[in-house]
Amino acid sequence: QNVPRLVSELSAESSPERTEYLMGQEPQWIDLQTGRAIERESDSKLLETAKAMLDGSLASKPLIVTGTAGSGKSTSLMRLALQLTADGVPCYWVDEQSNFQVSGPSRLVGETAGPIAILVDDADLWGRSVTGWAQELPKMREGVLFGCAVRSTKIEGLVDKGTLGGIETFEVAMPPLSDIDIESLISVLDGENRLGILKGKSHIERVEAFRREAGRQLLVAMIQATSGKRFEEKALEEFTELSPLPRQLYAIICFVSSQRHMLDREDVLLAC
């Protein structure tokens, strides 16, 4: 494939099967389309900024969504992609499953007119290609939005001002859960029967449980509030409960993932 794929195509192909997003699985398009992934209060600011860059009322700069693992940055970038697509903006998506020529995004911008968005999830997986896109695409013409989601610890040497040759960026850091976010999250967890230990609690007690965890990442807050255990304890407990072979598989995949690499099924079998 020469260029990234359109979000309209990817979201249409999304499996309708129930996912485990609320238990920590990576977000799928269907999670946003069905409301399983809540709309964060900060998402509106992200959309407002993106639209301003596309219509020229704000100078076009690389739009960088940052946050720690599990903070919700991928979900927010996916929501932005769906919202722009619904507004009629051709939106192209790049993630770890994408396969196209590195020159593809530049070709898209050069061969089109009007607003266009190219969004990259897990930007550090694309290395210097992302740096080049961030430097080049917004300057090619008006109406171009380049955005990416990247872990806070990976910005330096990738899309920071020094690496980009002094180019200014617009950075949106994923905030802690707001009170509105907490209300929405409790409602979704209740509807999906995922409240855990909060099931028998009053609404006020549920909200307070999340407020205690709201300074943490979205995923960590969900797990700690609904299980009553620290995220690290919960992860270790699940690991130690596994029998020897699944535990070995879990350890291999965790180690490789921590180094930002991927394994296919044959790699995992070989490693065992």
Secondary structure, DSSP 8 states (H G I E B T S, - for coil): --S-EEHHHHHHH---S---GGGT----HHHHHTT-S---TTHHHHHHHHHHHHHTSS----EEEEE-TTSSHHHHHHHHHHHHHHTT--EEEE-TT----TTHHHHHHHT--S-EEEEESSGGGGTHHHHHHHHHHHHHSTTEEEEEEEEGGG-TTTTSTTTTTT---EEEE-----HHHHHHHHHHHHHTT--GGGTTS-HHHHHHHHHHHTTS-HHHHHHHHHHSS-HHHHHHHHHHTS-HHHHHHHHHHHHHHHTT----HHHHHHH-
